């Protein structure tokens, strides 16, 4: 499968998303989970397998487990290092052409920020939330609204005492 085909396919059937989950085990009380998804009807699962094989990462699963009517599968990449060194460089090289290009650029910014550990500070986490809520139709389909997350942050102090890693894009190469 050609790389340009994959980029076009993702333009139509993929998404770059950052989920937020409550997590009492982290000092800030929330965690950000960047995710790259591509979905397809199960009869074309081979396309998802080809994308997974080309990117060399991700897992394929039923899209809505338990649904009797949904027969789609989804390729999901959540591993931050895979996103940073495999997925992001791929889409930097094989550009998207729809509104997803803007979502990708925001997604990339968030993953780089997280790699620099900015998500471990309240200010950095708030920036990530703001960027994420500007993606995907301004978060119109999210279950948790932005104010809920920002209003429940446990502390306005730095979560880690040490300085975050410098934000660099030199780790993103294809």
DRENZAKOL-104071 format. One record per residue: z, x, y of N, C-alpha, C in turn; residue number from 1. Coordinates in steps of 0.2 Angstrom, whole numbers, padded with zeros to 4 digits. Layout:
DRENZAKOL-104071
<rec n_up="Z" n_east="X" n_north="Y" ca_up="Z" ca_east="X" ca_north="Y" c_up="Z" c_east="X" c_north="Y" k="NUM"/>
...
end
This chain:
DRENZAKOL-104071
<rec n_up="0000" n_east="0004" n_north="-0006" ca_up="0000" ca_east="0000" ca_north="0000" c_up="0000" c_east="0004" c_north="0006" k="1"/>
<rec n_up="-0004" n_east="0003" n_north="0011" ca_up="-0005" ca_east="0007" ca_north="0017" c_up="0001" c_east="0006" c_north="0022" k="2"/>
<rec n_up="0003" n_east="0011" n_north="0025" ca_up="0008" ca_east="0010" ca_north="0030" c_up="0007" c_east="0006" c_north="0036" k="3"/>
<rec n_up="0001" n_east="0005" n_north="0038" ca_up="-0001" ca_east="0000" ca_north="0043" c_up="0000" c_east="-0007" c_north="0041" k="4"/>
<rec n_up="-0002" n_east="-0008" n_north="0035" ca_up="-0001" ca_east="-0014" ca_north="0032" c_up="0006" c_east="-0016" c_north="0032" k="5"/>
<rec n_up="0011" n_east="-0012" n_north="0030" ca_up="0018" ca_east="-0013" ca_north="0029" c_up="0020" c_east="-0015" c_north="0036" k="6"/>
<rec n_up="0018" n_east="-0011" n_north="0041" ca_up="0021" ca_east="-0013" ca_north="0048" c_up="0018" c_east="-0020" c_north="0050" k="7"/>
<rec n_up="0012" n_east="-0021" n_north="0049" ca_up="0010" ca_east="-0028" ca_north="0050" c_up="0013" c_east="-0033" c_north="0046" k="8"/>
<rec n_up="0015" n_east="-0032" n_north="0040" ca_up="0018" ca_east="-0037" ca_north="0036" c_up="0025" c_east="-0038" c_north="0039" k="9"/>
<rec n_up="0029" n_east="-0033" n_north="0041" ca_up="0035" ca_east="-0033" ca_north="0044" c_up="0035" c_east="-0037" c_north="0050" k="10"/>
<rec n_up="0030" n_east="-0036" n_north="0054" ca_up="0029" ca_east="-0040" ca_north="0060" c_up="0029" c_east="-0047" c_north="0059" k="11"/>
<rec n_up="0026" n_east="-0049" n_north="0053" ca_up="0026" ca_east="-0056" ca_north="0052" c_up="0032" c_east="-0059" c_north="0048" k="12"/>
<rec n_up="0035" n_east="-0055" n_north="0043" ca_up="0040" ca_east="-0057" ca_north="0039" c_up="0047" c_east="-0053" c_north="0039" k="13"/>
<rec n_up="0047" n_east="-0049" n_north="0044" ca_up="0053" ca_east="-0045" ca_north="0044" c_up="0058" c_east="-0046" c_north="0050" k="14"/>
<rec n_up="0064" n_east="-0043" n_north="0050" ca_up="0068" ca_east="-0044" ca_north="0055" c_up="0073" c_east="-0038" c_north="0056" k="15"/>
<rec n_up="0075" n_east="-0036" n_north="0062" ca_up="0080" ca_east="-0031" ca_north="0063" c_up="0085" c_east="-0035" c_north="0066" k="16"/>
<rec n_up="0091" n_east="-0034" n_north="0063" ca_up="0097" ca_east="-0038" ca_north="0065" c_up="0103" c_east="-0034" c_north="0065" k="17"/>
<rec n_up="0108" n_east="-0036" n_north="0069" ca_up="0115" ca_east="-0033" ca_north="0068" c_up="0120" c_east="-0039" c_north="0068" k="18"/>
<rec n_up="0123" n_east="-0039" n_north="0062" ca_up="0128" ca_east="-0044" ca_north="0060" c_up="0135" c_east="-0041" c_north="0063" k="19"/>
<rec n_up="0139" n_east="-0046" n_north="0064" ca_up="0146" ca_east="-0044" ca_north="0066" c_up="0151" c_east="-0048" c_north="0061" k="20"/>
<rec n_up="0156" n_east="-0044" n_north="0058" ca_up="0160" ca_east="-0047" ca_north="0054" c_up="0167" c_east="-0045" c_north="0056" k="21"/>
<rec n_up="0172" n_east="-0050" n_north="0055" ca_up="0179" ca_east="-0048" ca_north="0056" c_up="0181" c_east="-0044" c_north="0050" k="22"/>
<rec n_up="0185" n_east="-0039" n_north="0052" ca_up="0187" ca_east="-0034" ca_north="0047" c_up="0194" c_east="-0032" c_north="0049" k="23"/>
<rec n_up="0200" n_east="-0035" n_north="0046" ca_up="0206" ca_east="-0033" ca_north="0048" c_up="0208" c_east="-0026" c_north="0046" k="24"/>
<rec n_up="0204" n_east="-0022" n_north="0042" ca_up="0205" ca_east="-0015" ca_north="0041" c_up="0203" c_east="-0010" c_north="0046" k="25"/>
<rec n_up="0200" n_east="-0012" n_north="0051" ca_up="0198" ca_east="-0008" ca_north="0056" c_up="0202" c_east="-0010" c_north="0063" k="26"/>
<rec n_up="0203" n_east="-0005" n_north="0067" ca_up="0208" ca_east="-0006" ca_north="0072" c_up="0205" c_east="-0011" c_north="0077" k="27"/>
<rec n_up="0198" n_east="-0011" n_north="0078" ca_up="0195" ca_east="-0015" ca_north="0083" c_up="0195" c_east="-0022" c_north="0081" k="28"/>
<rec n_up="0196" n_east="-0023" n_north="0074" ca_up="0196" ca_east="-0030" ca_north="0071" c_up="0189" c_east="-0033" c_north="0069" k="29"/>
<rec n_up="0183" n_east="-0029" n_north="0071" ca_up="0177" ca_east="-0032" ca_north="0070" c_up="0173" c_east="-0025" c_north="0068" k="30"/>
<rec n_up="0167" n_east="-0027" n_north="0064" ca_up="0163" ca_east="-0021" ca_north="0062" c_up="0156" c_east="-0024" c_north="0064" k="31"/>
<rec n_up="0151" n_east="-0019" n_north="0066" ca_up="0144" ca_east="-0021" ca_north="0067" c_up="0141" c_east="-0018" c_north="0060" k="32"/>
<rec n_up="0136" n_east="-0022" n_north="0058" ca_up="0132" ca_east="-0021" ca_north="0052" c_up="0125" c_east="-0022" c_north="0053" k="33"/>
<rec n_up="0121" n_east="-0016" n_north="0055" ca_up="0114" ca_east="-0016" ca_north="0056" c_up="0110" c_east="-0017" c_north="0050" k="34"/>
<rec n_up="0105" n_east="-0022" n_north="0050" ca_up="0102" ca_east="-0024" ca_north="0044" c_up="0094" c_east="-0024" c_north="0045" k="35"/>
<rec n_up="0090" n_east="-0022" n_north="0041" ca_up="0083" ca_east="-0023" ca_north="0041" c_up="0081" c_east="-0027" c_north="0035" k="36"/>
<rec n_up="0078" n_east="-0033" n_north="0036" ca_up="0076" ca_east="-0038" ca_north="0031" c_up="0068" c_east="-0039" c_north="0031" k="37"/>
<rec n_up="0066" n_east="-0040" n_north="0025" ca_up="0059" ca_east="-0042" ca_north="0024" c_up="0059" c_east="-0047" c_north="0019" k="38"/>
<rec n_up="0057" n_east="-0053" n_north="0020" ca_up="0057" ca_east="-0059" ca_north="0015" c_up="0050" c_east="-0061" c_north="0013" k="39"/>
<rec n_up="0050" n_east="-0064" n_north="0007" ca_up="0043" ca_east="-0066" ca_north="0004" c_up="0045" c_east="-0070" c_north="-0002" k="40"/>
<rec n_up="0040" n_east="-0075" n_north="-0003" ca_up="0041" ca_east="-0079" ca_north="-0009" c_up="0041" c_east="-0075" c_north="-0015" k="41"/>
<rec n_up="0045" n_east="-0077" n_north="-0020" ca_up="0046" ca_east="-0073" ca_north="-0026" c_up="0040" c_east="-0072" c_north="-0030" k="42"/>
<rec n_up="0034" n_east="-0076" n_north="-0029" ca_up="0028" ca_east="-0074" ca_north="-0032" c_up="0025" c_east="-0068" c_north="-0029" k="43"/>
<rec n_up="0027" n_east="-0066" n_north="-0024" ca_up="0024" ca_east="-0060" ca_north="-0021" c_up="0030" c_east="-0054" c_north="-0020" k="44"/>
<rec n_up="0034" n_east="-0054" n_north="-0024" ca_up="0040" ca_east="-0049" ca_north="-0024" c_up="0037" c_east="-0042" c_north="-0025" k="45"/>
<rec n_up="0031" n_east="-0041" n_north="-0028" ca_up="0028" ca_east="-0035" ca_north="-0028" c_up="0027" c_east="-0032" c_north="-0021" k="46"/>
<rec n_up="0026" n_east="-0036" n_north="-0016" ca_up="0025" ca_east="-0033" ca_north="-0009" c_up="0032" c_east="-0030" c_north="-0007" k="47"/>
<rec n_up="0037" n_east="-0034" n_north="-0008" ca_up="0044" ca_east="-0031" ca_north="-0006" c_up="0045" c_east="-0025" c_north="-0010" k="48"/>
<rec n_up="0044" n_east="-0024" n_north="-0017" ca_up="0045" ca_east="-0018" ca_north="-0021" c_up="0041" c_east="-0012" c_north="-0018" k="49"/>
<rec n_up="0035" n_east="-0014" n_north="-0016" ca_up="0030" ca_east="-0008" ca_north="-0013" c_up="0033" c_east="-0006" c_north="-0006" k="50"/>
<rec n_up="0036" n_east="-0010" n_north="-0002" ca_up="0039" ca_east="-0008" ca_north="0004" c_up="0045" c_east="-0004" c_north="0002" k="51"/>
<rec n_up="0049" n_east="-0007" n_north="-0002" ca_up="0056" ca_east="-0003" ca_north="-0004" c_up="0054" c_east="0004" c_north="-0007" k="52"/>
<rec n_up="0049" n_east="0004" n_north="-0011" ca_up="0047" ca_east="0011" ca_north="-0014" c_up="0044" c_east="0015" c_north="-0008" k="53"/>
<rec n_up="0040" n_east="0013" n_north="-0004" ca_up="0038" ca_east="0017" ca_north="0002" c_up="0043" c_east="0020" c_north="0006" k="54"/>
<rec n_up="0048" n_east="0015" n_north="0008" ca_up="0053" ca_east="0017" ca_north="0012" c_up="0059" c_east="0021" c_north="0009" k="55"/>
<rec n_up="0059" n_east="0021" n_north="0002" ca_up="0063" ca_east="0024" ca_north="-0002" c_up="0070" c_east="0022" c_north="-0001" k="56"/>
<rec n_up="0071" n_east="0015" n_north="0000" ca_up="0078" ca_east="0013" ca_north="0001" c_up="0078" c_east="0005" c_north="0001" k="57"/>
<rec n_up="0084" n_east="0002" n_north="0000" ca_up="0085" ca_east="-0005" ca_north="0001" c_up="0086" c_east="-0008" c_north="-0006" k="58"/>
<rec n_up="0088" n_east="-0014" n_north="-0006" ca_up="0089" ca_east="-0019" ca_north="-0012" c_up="0085" c_east="-0025" c_north="-0011" k="59"/>
<rec n_up="0082" n_east="-0028" n_north="-0017" ca_up="0079" ca_east="-0034" ca_north="-0016" c_up="0083" c_east="-0039" c_north="-0020" k="60"/>
<rec n_up="0084" n_east="-0045" n_north="-0017" ca_up="0088" ca_east="-0050" ca_north="-0020" c_up="0086" c_east="-0057" c_north="-0018" k="61"/>
<rec n_up="0088" n_east="-0062" n_north="-0022" ca_up="0086" ca_east="-0069" ca_north="-0020" c_up="0089" c_east="-0070" c_north="-0012" k="62"/>
<rec n_up="0085" n_east="-0073" n_north="-0008" ca_up="0086" ca_east="-0074" ca_north="-0001" c_up="0092" c_east="-0079" c_north="0000" k="63"/>
<rec n_up="0093" n_east="-0084" n_north="-0003" ca_up="0098" ca_east="-0089" ca_north="-0003" c_up="0101" c_east="-0091" c_north="-0010" k="64"/>
<rec n_up="0105" n_east="-0086" n_north="-0012" ca_up="0108" ca_east="-0087" ca_north="-0019" c_up="0111" c_east="-0094" c_north="-0019" k="65"/>
<rec n_up="0110" n_east="-0098" n_north="-0025" ca_up="0112" ca_east="-0104" ca_north="-0026" c_up="0108" c_east="-0110" c_north="-0023" k="66"/>
<rec n_up="0103" n_east="-0109" n_north="-0019" ca_up="0099" ca_east="-0114" ca_north="-0017" c_up="0094" c_east="-0115" c_north="-0022" k="67"/>
<rec n_up="0093" n_east="-0122" n_north="-0024" ca_up="0088" ca_east="-0124" ca_north="-0029" c_up="0081" c_east="-0124" c_north="-0026" k="68"/>
<rec n_up="0080" n_east="-0125" n_north="-0019" ca_up="0074" ca_east="-0125" ca_north="-0016" c_up="0071" c_east="-0119" c_north="-0014" k="69"/>
<rec n_up="0075" n_east="-0114" n_north="-0012" ca_up="0073" ca_east="-0108" ca_north="-0009" c_up="0071" c_east="-0103" c_north="-0014" k="70"/>
<rec n_up="0064" n_east="-0102" n_north="-0014" ca_up="0062" ca_east="-0097" ca_north="-0019" c_up="0059" c_east="-0090" c_north="-0016" k="71"/>
<rec n_up="0063" n_east="-0088" n_north="-0011" ca_up="0061" ca_east="-0082" ca_north="-0008" c_up="0066" c_east="-0077" c_north="-0010" k="72"/>
<rec n_up="0063" n_east="-0071" n_north="-0009" ca_up="0067" ca_east="-0065" ca_north="-0010" c_up="0067" c_east="-0061" c_north="-0004" k="73"/>
<rec n_up="0072" n_east="-0056" n_north="-0003" ca_up="0072" ca_east="-0052" ca_north="0003" c_up="0074" c_east="-0045" c_north="0001" k="74"/>
<rec n_up="0071" n_east="-0041" n_north="0004" ca_up="0072" ca_east="-0033" ca_north="0004" c_up="0077" c_east="-0032" c_north="0010" k="75"/>
<rec n_up="0083" n_east="-0029" n_north="0008" ca_up="0088" ca_east="-0028" ca_north="0013" c_up="0090" c_east="-0021" c_north="0013" k="76"/>
<rec n_up="0090" n_east="-0018" n_north="0019" ca_up="0092" ca_east="-0011" ca_north="0020" c_up="0098" c_east="-0011" c_north="0025" k="77"/>
<rec n_up="0104" n_east="-0009" n_north="0023" ca_up="0110" ca_east="-0009" ca_north="0027" c_up="0113" c_east="-0002" c_north="0028" k="78"/>
<rec n_up="0111" n_east="0002" n_north="0023" ca_up="0114" ca_east="0009" ca_north="0023" c_up="0112" c_east="0012" c_north="0030" k="79"/>
<rec n_up="0117" n_east="0014" n_north="0034" ca_up="0115" ca_east="0017" ca_north="0041" c_up="0111" c_east="0023" c_north="0040" k="80"/>
<rec n_up="0112" n_east="0028" n_north="0036" ca_up="0108" ca_east="0034" ca_north="0035" c_up="0101" c_east="0032" c_north="0033" k="81"/>
<rec n_up="0100" n_east="0027" n_north="0029" ca_up="0093" ca_east="0025" ca_north="0027" c_up="0090" c_east="0022" c_north="0033" k="82"/>
<rec n_up="0093" n_east="0018" n_north="0037" ca_up="0090" ca_east="0016" ca_north="0043" c_up="0088" c_east="0021" c_north="0048" k="83"/>
<rec n_up="0093" n_east="0026" n_north="0048" ca_up="0092" ca_east="0031" ca_north="0053" c_up="0086" c_east="0036" c_north="0051" k="84"/>
<rec n_up="0086" n_east="0038" n_north="0045" ca_up="0081" ca_east="0043" ca_north="0043" c_up="0075" c_east="0041" c_north="0039" k="85"/>
<rec n_up="0075" n_east="0034" n_north="0037" ca_up="0069" ca_east="0032" ca_north="0034" c_up="0066" c_east="0026" c_north="0037" k="86"/>
<rec n_up="0070" n_east="0021" n_north="0039" ca_up="0067" ca_east="0015" ca_north="0042" c_up="0065" c_east="0016" c_north="0049" k="87"/>
<rec n_up="0069" n_east="0018" n_north="0053" ca_up="0067" ca_east="0019" ca_north="0060" c_up="0062" c_east="0024" c_north="0061" k="88"/>
<rec n_up="0062" n_east="0030" n_north="0058" ca_up="0056" ca_east="0034" ca_north="0059" c_up="0049" c_east="0031" c_north="0057" k="89"/>
<rec n_up="0049" n_east="0027" n_north="0051" ca_up="0043" ca_east="0024" ca_north="0049" c_up="0041" c_east="0019" c_north="0055" k="90"/>
<rec n_up="0045" n_east="0015" n_north="0058" ca_up="0042" ca_east="0010" ca_north="0063" c_up="0041" c_east="0014" c_north="0070" k="91"/>
<rec n_up="0044" n_east="0020" n_north="0071" ca_up="0042" ca_east="0023" ca_north="0076" c_up="0035" c_east="0026" c_north="0076" k="92"/>
<rec n_up="0033" n_east="0028" n_north="0070" ca_up="0026" ca_east="0030" ca_north="0068" c_up="0021" c_east="0025" c_north="0067" k="93"/>
<rec n_up="0023" n_east="0019" n_north="0064" ca_up="0019" ca_east="0014" ca_north="0063" c_up="0021" c_east="0008" c_north="0067" k="94"/>
<rec n_up="0019" n_east="0007" n_north="0073" ca_up="0022" ca_east="0003" ca_north="0078" c_up="0021" c_east="-0005" c_north="0076" k="95"/>
<rec n_up="0026" n_east="-0009" n_north="0078" ca_up="0025" ca_east="-0016" ca_north="0078" c_up="0021" c_east="-0018" c_north="0084" k="96"/>
<rec n_up="0019" n_east="-0024" n_north="0084" ca_up="0015" ca_east="-0027" ca_north="0089" c_up="0017" c_east="-0034" c_north="0092" k="97"/>
<rec n_up="0022" n_east="-0037" n_north="0089" ca_up="0024" ca_east="-0043" ca_north="0091" c_up="0031" c_east="-0042" c_north="0095" k="98"/>
<rec n_up="0034" n_east="-0048" n_north="0096" ca_up="0041" ca_east="-0047" ca_north="0100" c_up="0046" c_east="-0043" c_north="0096" k="99"/>
<rec n_up="0044" n_east="-0042" n_north="0089" ca_up="0049" ca_east="-0038" ca_north="0085" c_up="0049" c_east="-0031" c_north="0087" k="100"/>
<rec n_up="0044" n_east="-0029" n_north="0091" ca_up="0044" ca_east="-0022" ca_north="0093" c_up="0050" c_east="-0021" c_north="0098" k="101"/>
<rec n_up="0052" n_east="-0026" n_north="0102" ca_up="0057" ca_east="-0026" ca_north="0107" c_up="0064" c_east="-0026" c_north="0103" k="102"/>
<rec n_up="0064" n_east="-0030" n_north="0098" ca_up="0070" ca_east="-0031" ca_north="0093" c_up="0071" c_east="-0024" c_north="0090" k="103"/>
<rec n_up="0066" n_east="-0021" n_north="0088" ca_up="0066" ca_east="-0015" ca_north="0084" c_up="0069" c_east="-0009" c_north="0089" k="104"/>
<rec n_up="0067" n_east="-0009" n_north="0095" ca_up="0069" ca_east="-0004" ca_north="0100" c_up="0077" c_east="-0005" c_north="0101" k="105"/>
<rec n_up="0079" n_east="-0011" n_north="0102" ca_up="0086" ca_east="-0012" ca_north="0103" c_up="0090" c_east="-0011" c_north="0096" k="106"/>
<rec n_up="0087" n_east="-0012" n_north="0091" ca_up="0090" ca_east="-0011" ca_north="0084" c_up="0091" c_east="-0003" c_north="0084" k="107"/>
<rec n_up="0086" n_east="0001" n_north="0085" ca_up="0086" ca_east="0008" ca_north="0085" c_up="0091" c_east="0011" c_north="0089" k="108"/>
<rec n_up="0092" n_east="0008" n_north="0095" ca_up="0097" ca_east="0010" ca_north="0100" c_up="0104" c_east="0009" c_north="0097" k="109"/>
<rec n_up="0105" n_east="0004" n_north="0094" ca_up="0112" ca_east="0002" ca_north="0091" c_up="0113" c_east="0007" c_north="0085" k="110"/>
<rec n_up="0108" n_east="0008" n_north="0081" ca_up="0109" ca_east="0013" ca_north="0075" c_up="0111" c_east="0020" c_north="0078" k="111"/>
<rec n_up="0107" n_east="0022" n_north="0083" ca_up="0109" ca_east="0029" ca_north="0086" c_up="0116" c_east="0029" c_north="0089" k="112"/>
<rec n_up="0117" n_east="0023" n_north="0092" ca_up="0124" ca_east="0023" ca_north="0095" c_up="0129" c_east="0023" c_north="0090" k="113"/>
<rec n_up="0128" n_east="0020" n_north="0084" ca_up="0133" ca_east="0020" ca_north="0079" c_up="0134" c_east="0027" c_north="0076" k="114"/>
<rec n_up="0128" n_east="0030" n_north="0075" ca_up="0128" ca_east="0037" ca_north="0072" c_up="0132" c_east="0041" c_north="0076" k="115"/>
<rec n_up="0132" n_east="0040" n_north="0083" ca_up="0136" ca_east="0044" ca_north="0088" c_up="0143" c_east="0042" c_north="0088" k="116"/>
<rec n_up="0145" n_east="0037" n_north="0084" ca_up="0152" ca_east="0034" ca_north="0083" c_up="0154" c_east="0030" c_north="0090" k="117"/>
<rec n_up="0149" n_east="0028" n_north="0094" ca_up="0151" ca_east="0024" ca_north="0100" c_up="0154" c_east="0017" c_north="0098" k="118"/>
<rec n_up="0152" n_east="0015" n_north="0092" ca_up="0155" ca_east="0008" ca_north="0089" c_up="0162" c_east="0009" c_north="0088" k="119"/>
<rec n_up="0165" n_east="0014" n_north="0088" ca_up="0172" ca_east="0015" ca_north="0087" c_up="0177" c_east="0015" c_north="0093" k="120"/>
<rec n_up="0173" n_east="0014" n_north="0099" ca_up="0177" ca_east="0013" ca_north="0105" c_up="0176" c_east="0006" c_north="0108" k="121"/>
<rec n_up="0180" n_east="0003" n_north="0111" ca_up="0180" ca_east="-0004" ca_north="0113" c_up="0173" c_east="-0004" c_north="0118" k="122"/>
<rec n_up="0173" n_east="0000" n_north="0123" ca_up="0167" ca_east="0000" ca_north="0127" c_up="0160" c_east="0001" c_north="0124" k="123"/>
<rec n_up="0160" n_east="0005" n_north="0119" ca_up="0154" ca_east="0006" ca_north="0115" c_up="0152" c_east="0000" c_north="0111" k="124"/>
<rec n_up="0158" n_east="-0003" n_north="0108" ca_up="0157" ca_east="-0009" ca_north="0103" c_up="0154" c_east="-0015" c_north="0108" k="125"/>
<rec n_up="0157" n_east="-0015" n_north="0114" ca_up="0155" ca_east="-0021" ca_north="0118" c_up="0148" c_east="-0020" c_north="0120" k="126"/>
<rec n_up="0145" n_east="-0014" n_north="0121" ca_up="0138" ca_east="-0012" ca_north="0123" c_up="0134" c_east="-0014" c_north="0117" k="127"/>
<rec n_up="0136" n_east="-0013" n_north="0111" ca_up="0132" ca_east="-0014" ca_north="0105" c_up="0132" c_east="-0022" c_north="0104" k="128"/>
<rec n_up="0137" n_east="-0025" n_north="0105" ca_up="0137" ca_east="-0033" ca_north="0105" c_up="0132" c_east="-0036" c_north="0110" k="129"/>
<rec n_up="0132" n_east="-0033" n_north="0116" ca_up="0128" ca_east="-0035" ca_north="0121" c_up="0120" c_east="-0034" c_north="0119" k="130"/>
<rec n_up="0119" n_east="-0028" n_north="0117" ca_up="0112" ca_east="-0027" ca_north="0115" c_up="0110" c_east="-0031" c_north="0109" k="131"/>
<rec n_up="0114" n_east="-0032" n_north="0104" ca_up="0113" ca_east="-0036" ca_north="0098" c_up="0111" c_east="-0043" c_north="0100" k="132"/>
<rec n_up="0115" n_east="-0046" n_north="0105" ca_up="0114" ca_east="-0053" ca_north="0107" c_up="0108" c_east="-0054" c_north="0111" k="133"/>
<rec n_up="0105" n_east="-0048" n_north="0113" ca_up="0099" ca_east="-0049" ca_north="0117" c_up="0093" c_east="-0049" c_north="0112" k="134"/>
<rec n_up="0094" n_east="-0048" n_north="0106" ca_up="0089" ca_east="-0048" ca_north="0101" c_up="0088" c_east="-0054" c_north="0098" k="135"/>
<rec n_up="0082" n_east="-0055" n_north="0094" ca_up="0081" ca_east="-0061" ca_north="0090" c_up="0082" c_east="-0068" c_north="0094" k="136"/>
<rec n_up="0078" n_east="-0069" n_north="0099" ca_up="0079" ca_east="-0075" ca_north="0103" c_up="0086" c_east="-0076" c_north="0106" k="137"/>
<rec n_up="0089" n_east="-0070" n_north="0108" ca_up="0095" ca_east="-0070" ca_north="0112" c_up="0101" c_east="-0073" c_north="0107" k="138"/>
<rec n_up="0100" n_east="-0071" n_north="0101" ca_up="0106" ca_east="-0073" ca_north="0096" c_up="0106" c_east="-0081" c_north="0095" k="139"/>
<rec n_up="0101" n_east="-0085" n_north="0097" ca_up="0101" ca_east="-0092" ca_north="0096" c_up="0103" c_east="-0095" c_north="0090" k="140"/>
<rec n_up="0102" n_east="-0091" n_north="0084" ca_up="0104" ca_east="-0093" ca_north="0078" c_up="0110" c_east="-0090" c_north="0075" k="141"/>
<rec n_up="0114" n_east="-0087" n_north="0079" ca_up="0120" ca_east="-0084" ca_north="0076" c_up="0125" c_east="-0089" c_north="0075" k="142"/>
<rec n_up="0129" n_east="-0088" n_north="0070" ca_up="0135" ca_east="-0092" ca_north="0069" c_up="0141" c_east="-0091" c_north="0073" k="143"/>
<rec n_up="0142" n_east="-0084" n_north="0075" ca_up="0147" ca_east="-0082" ca_north="0079" c_up="0145" c_east="-0081" c_north="0086" k="144"/>
<rec n_up="0148" n_east="-0084" n_north="0091" ca_up="0145" ca_east="-0082" ca_north="0098" c_up="0148" c_east="-0076" c_north="0101" k="145"/>
<rec n_up="0144" n_east="-0073" n_north="0105" ca_up="0146" ca_east="-0067" ca_north="0108" c_up="0153" c_east="-0067" c_north="0111" k="146"/>
<rec n_up="0155" n_east="-0072" n_north="0115" ca_up="0162" ca_east="-0073" ca_north="0118" c_up="0167" c_east="-0072" c_north="0113" k="147"/>
<rec n_up="0166" n_east="-0075" n_north="0107" ca_up="0171" ca_east="-0075" ca_north="0102" c_up="0173" c_east="-0068" c_north="0100" k="148"/>
<rec n_up="0168" n_east="-0064" n_north="0099" ca_up="0169" ca_east="-0057" ca_north="0097" c_up="0172" c_east="-0053" c_north="0103" k="149"/>
<rec n_up="0169" n_east="-0053" n_north="0109" ca_up="0172" ca_east="-0050" ca_north="0114" c_up="0179" c_east="-0052" c_north="0116" k="150"/>
<rec n_up="0180" n_east="-0058" n_north="0115" ca_up="0187" ca_east="-0061" ca_north="0117" c_up="0192" c_east="-0059" c_north="0112" k="151"/>
<rec n_up="0191" n_east="-0057" n_north="0106" ca_up="0196" ca_east="-0056" ca_north="0101" c_up="0196" c_east="-0048" c_north="0099" k="152"/>
<rec n_up="0193" n_east="-0044" n_north="0103" ca_up="0194" ca_east="-0037" ca_north="0102" c_up="0201" c_east="-0035" c_north="0103" k="153"/>
<rec n_up="0204" n_east="-0031" n_north="0098" ca_up="0211" ca_east="-0030" ca_north="0098" c_up="0214" c_east="-0025" c_north="0103" k="154"/>
<rec n_up="0209" n_east="-0021" n_north="0106" ca_up="0212" ca_east="-0017" ca_north="0111" c_up="0207" c_east="-0015" c_north="0116" k="155"/>
<rec n_up="0208" n_east="-0013" n_north="0122" ca_up="0204" ca_east="-0011" ca_north="0127" c_up="0204" c_east="-0003" c_north="0127" k="156"/>
<rec n_up="0208" n_east="0000" n_north="0123" ca_up="0209" ca_east="0007" ca_north="0123" c_up="0203" c_east="0010" c_north="0118" k="157"/>
<rec n_up="0202" n_east="0016" n_north="0118" ca_up="0198" ca_east="0020" ca_north="0113" c_up="0201" c_east="0019" c_north="0106" k="158"/>
<rec n_up="0197" n_east="0017" n_north="0102" ca_up="0199" ca_east="0016" ca_north="0095" c_up="0200" c_east="0023" c_north="0092" k="159"/>
<rec n_up="0196" n_east="0028" n_north="0093" ca_up="0197" ca_east="0035" ca_north="0090" c_up="0199" c_east="0039" c_north="0096" k="160"/>
<rec n_up="0204" n_east="0044" n_north="0095" ca_up="0206" ca_east="0048" ca_north="0100" c_up="0201" c_east="0054" c_north="0102" k="161"/>
<rec n_up="0197" n_east="0056" n_north="0097" ca_up="0192" ca_east="0061" ca_north="0098" c_up="0186" c_east="0058" c_north="0101" k="162"/>
<rec n_up="0182" n_east="0063" n_north="0104" ca_up="0176" ca_east="0061" ca_north="0107" c_up="0171" c_east="0059" c_north="0102" k="163"/>
<rec n_up="0166" n_east="0054" n_north="0104" ca_up="0161" ca_east="0052" ca_north="0100" c_up="0156" c_east="0058" c_north="0099" k="164"/>
<rec n_up="0152" n_east="0058" n_north="0094" ca_up="0146" ca_east="0063" ca_north="0094" c_up="0141" c_east="0061" c_north="0099" k="165"/>
<rec n_up="0138" n_east="0067" n_north="0101" ca_up="0133" ca_east="0065" ca_north="0107" c_up="0127" c_east="0061" c_north="0104" k="166"/>
<rec n_up="0125" n_east="0057" n_north="0108" ca_up="0119" ca_east="0052" ca_north="0106" c_up="0113" c_east="0056" c_north="0107" k="167"/>
<rec n_up="0109" n_east="0057" n_north="0101" ca_up="0103" ca_east="0061" ca_north="0101" c_up="0098" c_east="0057" c_north="0097" k="168"/>
<rec n_up="0092" n_east="0058" n_north="0098" ca_up="0087" ca_east="0055" ca_north="0095" c_up="0083" c_east="0060" c_north="0090" k="169"/>
<rec n_up="0085" n_east="0067" n_north="0090" ca_up="0082" ca_east="0072" ca_north="0086" c_up="0083" c_east="0071" c_north="0079" k="170"/>
<rec n_up="0088" n_east="0067" n_north="0077" ca_up="0089" ca_east="0066" ca_north="0070" c_up="0083" c_east="0061" c_north="0067" k="171"/>
<rec n_up="0080" n_east="0057" n_north="0072" ca_up="0075" ca_east="0052" ca_north="0070" c_up="0068" c_east="0055" c_north="0070" k="172"/>
<rec n_up="0066" n_east="0057" n_north="0064" ca_up="0060" ca_east="0061" ca_north="0063" c_up="0056" c_east="0058" c_north="0057" k="173"/>
<rec n_up="0050" n_east="0058" n_north="0057" ca_up="0047" ca_east="0056" ca_north="0051" c_up="0044" c_east="0062" c_north="0047" k="174"/>
end
